[in-house]
Amino acid sequence: MPVDFYNPPEAIIAIGDKEGVELGGVKTLVSIDQNHNFFTEGNIFTEMSWATFYEEEDLSDQIDMFMTQKYESVREDPEALVKIIVSTIYEIINNKKIFYGIMDFEADAFMNENSVIGLKIDYKFINSLMESHKKIRDSEDKFPRIVKDEKGLKKIQLDFDGAQKKNLMLQGSKLEDYAEKLRMAKGFATGIVCTSEGAANLYIISDNIVFEKDQYRDHEIDEQQLKFMEWAIKDRGVLFPISWFRIDIGIRSLETLELWDQIKDHPDLNKALDYYDRYVMGLIYKKFKPEQIGIDLEDEFYDMSPQERAKALKDMAEAIRFLTEKYKE
């Protein structure tokens, strides 16, 4: 079921026409609310350009010149990077949301022989993406449809597709569920943004996402997904490719930033991360609160160290699940 993505990054809605195309990339910090809607919280990097094609008919799909539309970046500036991460964390807490991860979108009109997000895909498939992208440039309805809600906020509809969809569209019905799921999550997913009926559909081609601290999964390409996409794009013409994506999930996604080793000991960042951990722990405590088994330990819980709280929550979760299974019997 699609969800809303508020203030979507430019690269996920990159458009084109006969005269040119939008090219570029965006790396952004993203949160989710209790309804699993996505929100752009702060951009780490944005570079968008308008690429104009040659006017000559035999060169009409070749780029003549670029014009930069927008460029903003904090990814090479440690202090600026810390500032945007810290402000994002406090904003998420104040608005009762959860840090979802880092989303990276790259729009190249599929003109590169290789995937710009590191996927090793057969060039013939990429060529079919490029040919399909050419065909949709004259049709505005083939790009993600931007609408405004009652408050005037821009949004698009977004959905995921793939064998591991559950790793990105999290199971749950309330904020506490997502807090528990994302707290130890790590890994990333890559794929292609396509449109269908005005929504942005993120087709997952590979992922290695796990939700336990010591878990590990290999990063493999989903060949069946590629075959389906080629059929839907090339043979059926019901999917329209827009851009590439990579999503690093959870608060641990911050560790993938190029400057992480330089900023990880910054006092302001550590203070914000500690505050966020207490916030998440509080949400998880609400989900597995000891009152369910006749105990009230809230004061003691908040006096524990982070390691003790983590173990206590794990023990409570296991106890409640055990009792639930026994009750079902």
Secondary structure, DSSP 8 states (H G I E B T S, - for coil): --EEEES--GGGG--B-SSEEEEEEEEEEEEE-TT--EEEEEEEEEEEEEEEE-SSGGGTTSEEEEEEEEEEE-TT-HHHHHHHHHHHHHHHHHTT-EEEEEEEEEE-TT-SSS-TTS----HHHHHHHHHHHHHHTT-GGGS---EE-TT--EEEEEEEESTTGGGTS---SSHHHHHHHHTT-B-EEEEEEEEETTEEEEEEEEE--BSSTT-----EE-HHHHHHHHIIIIIS---EEEEEEEEEESGGGGGGSTTHHHHTT-HHHHHHHHHHHHHHHHHHHHHT-GGGGT---HHHHHHS-HHHHHHHHHHHHHHHHHHHHHHH-
